[in-house]
Amino acid sequence: MFRSGDWKTLVWRLGFFGMSLVCVAVASADPVMTDPTRPPVVLLGSLTRASGEVSLRLDSVLISPFRRVAVINGTRVHVGDEIGGATVASIDEGSVSLIAEGKTRLLKKSALPDVKQ
């Protein structure tokens, strides 16, 4: 019925299947899997200045024919979204215009300093 090589193959396949089930069980035990290579997200509450104003930092801007997206303090925003008590009015190349309490604020993408070795 089975040759000796067939038993070894069957044992290996069952072992592999069992380990696969263990991996799935371990992965599903953590409902929120995080990417260990992703930079830490800073909470907006920790960026509040003494004046009560939230410090906002423009991380990046993506402009395509189909959409405009900015990343502010690690959060993706579109025109019309709110962040830190301000509404995103416009997203341009290298800058984002915000409106808060009737005042317009312009966030600019800061250039990285040159690193000399």
Secondary structure in CASP SS format (residue, H / E / C, confidence):
PFRMAT SS
TARGET T0000
AUTHOR 0000-0000-0000
METHOD secondary structure of the structure
MODEL  1
M C 1.00
F C 1.00
R C 1.00
S H 1.00
G H 1.00
D H 1.00
W H 1.00
K H 1.00
T H 1.00
L H 1.00
V H 1.00
W H 1.00
R H 1.00
L H 1.00
G H 1.00
F H 1.00
F H 1.00
G H 1.00
M H 1.00
S H 1.00
L H 1.00
V H 1.00
C H 1.00
V H 1.00
A H 1.00
V H 1.00
A H 1.00
S H 1.00
A H 1.00
D C 1.00
P C 1.00
V C 1.00
M C 1.00
T C 1.00
D C 1.00
P C 1.00
T C 1.00
R C 1.00
P C 1.00
P C 1.00
V C 1.00
V C 1.00
L C 1.00
L H 1.00
G H 1.00
S H 1.00
L H 1.00
T E 1.00
R C 1.00
A C 1.00
S C 1.00
G C 1.00
E C 1.00
V E 1.00
S C 1.00
L C 1.00
R C 1.00
L E 1.00
D E 1.00
S E 1.00
V E 1.00
L E 1.00
I E 1.00
S C 1.00
P C 1.00
F C 1.00
R C 1.00
R E 1.00
V E 1.00
A E 1.00
V E 1.00
I E 1.00
N C 1.00
G C 1.00
T E 1.00
R E 1.00
V E 1.00
H C 1.00
V C 1.00
G C 1.00
D C 1.00
E E 1.00
I E 1.00
G C 1.00
G C 1.00
A E 1.00
T E 1.00
V E 1.00
A E 1.00
S E 1.00
I E 1.00
D E 1.00
E C 1.00
G C 1.00
S E 1.00
V E 1.00
S E 1.00
L E 1.00
I E 1.00
A E 1.00
E C 1.00
G C 1.00
K E 1.00
T E 1.00
R E 1.00
L E 1.00
L E 1.00
K E 1.00
K C 1.00
S C 1.00
A C 1.00
L C 1.00
P C 1.00
D C 1.00
V C 1.00
K C 1.00
Q C 1.00
END
